[in-house]
C-alpha cells in the first residue's frame, strides 16, 4: 500500500498531539470554567499558538523530505483546489474544494491528505483574499478532512468505494461546519432568531447550557443551509467525477510513489548474491476496475 507521505510512529504521535491541541483550542468555550461566575475571556495566547501547532505538525510529517515528484503533485493539487474554491465561493454551501481533497487523501494516504488540506486552504485564502484569524482553523479542519479520507478502509473498491467516499464527504461537510462554527460562536454577540433566545455564548455558564446554545445556533444558522449545500456538493461531485479522478490520481501515484527493497551490498568474502529489489505491486484497493 503506497504512501506519498509516510508516517512514522513518532510523526503519527506528533500529529495526534497536534490534532488534540487544535481540538482543545476549538472547544475552549466548553472547557474553560470560572467558579466565581465572572466573565471568562478567550485564551488568546493559546489561540495564537494554533499556527505554531500546524507548522510543527507539517514539519514533523514531512521530516524525511518530500520526493520532488510528490512535491510536484502536491503543488498541482493545491493550485487546483485553490482555483476550485475561487470558482465556487461557498454560495449556499457550494464548495468544490473538498471533493478533490477527499479523493487525494484516499489515494495518497493520511499524511498527504493532512498536508494537502493545509496547503489548499492557505493557497485559496491567498488567491481569494480570505486571510484572517479564521484561516488557521480552516487549515486545521481541512487537514483533518484529508487525513480522515486516507484512514478509511483500504480494501473497499469499485462502486462500494465511491459510495463510501460519498458518505464520508457528507459527514465531513457537517463536521467541518460544526467545528468552524465552534471557532467563531463565542465571538458572536446579540444573536437574535425569532422564536429562539439565548443562542450566544455565555461565559461561565455550565457546559450543558452552553452546549445546548451552540447546537441550536449551529442547527439554525448553518446545518440546514451552508453545511447541507456543502454535503450535497461533495456527494454529487464524488459520485459523478470520483471514478475518473480516482483513476487519474492512482496512475499518478504509481509514478511518484516508489516502494521496494534496496539491495544491500554483499559483505567482503561473502559469495551470497545481493537481494534483488522487489518491484512495487499496487494492491486491489488502489487499482480502479475497468468500466
Steps between C-alpha positions, in 0.01 A plus 500: 500500500668818379532814704620826345580641845582206729424543868741359756381418849648824631338702220164336568539580871587866430209523258266357762623738770474798263148398401400466864647843577314649205175339610542642850560845352174464309307378803636745757157660568369161613809419707589823684326550834487783752375389840441863604247542219687792347574569137724247324703652222637304204853364553661706224842366588390147419313612188814675378688171538277322246714604197806378689329164564422467129857585399643248746266229375588571136871504577477165678288337229745607229808439715662260255457746216251479215597330178506761219230306315278491809565871555398570140174310542435682827556835332273418207216373721534800734479737202199316355323511837574871534350567157197281573437690821522828313248375242262381771517764774275310739170651385225287656774261611612408146873437544700278266823504699417206727414223255848509342658517846309187602594308186868599525513401867345167408761425233818648651437427867429690824833683517456642151137582576599696810760704314270559200221621727730765648658613173171507307323729745807721539543538123129565446501763777786682328321476166161619623617746765357286779792542741386566855492357853269224375759365253699277744175333608398443138842354420496266800145370446564453127816308588287270716262447207786394271663285769170327581453406135840331506404299809189344343506120443736420212347174384180660374492548124275561203155647555518426872807723525325788323197459729726495806681816388171675423369414847826623652466821300157560657625434854812713443289791373287512813803448727689781325212741549451395861864552597535832320182624667657406832800721419285809434193447721653644823558833323146530360305742717133587493386203291126548450289232330120522517371238743846427636676691772834462667703357208814697582786370712462587870839495677498306826173313431492121550620277217154357429342843455770636272505177302123523451534860381779407260313206345189715455712778349666257256175330402325830426780697336708235321386139495188551291664733249875521441591163648227318308603672177860399561396141576290473182783651293752252641274199443399595144856591396642175641232284338521672160872580478643263758572191284685700232693710753596194707634328188705807406638544850594133527687514172690797636561317828658205322748739342587715799492247785784247486487201733763232510792344681841656450757235421764473771866485402644150553756470775865453411579133448137402474389322185129550567338718233338826598126495550321622190264792543136409525287697253198677637165341429190707551247325719143441391367808679733723299402375157178637364286233326442539130160621392 
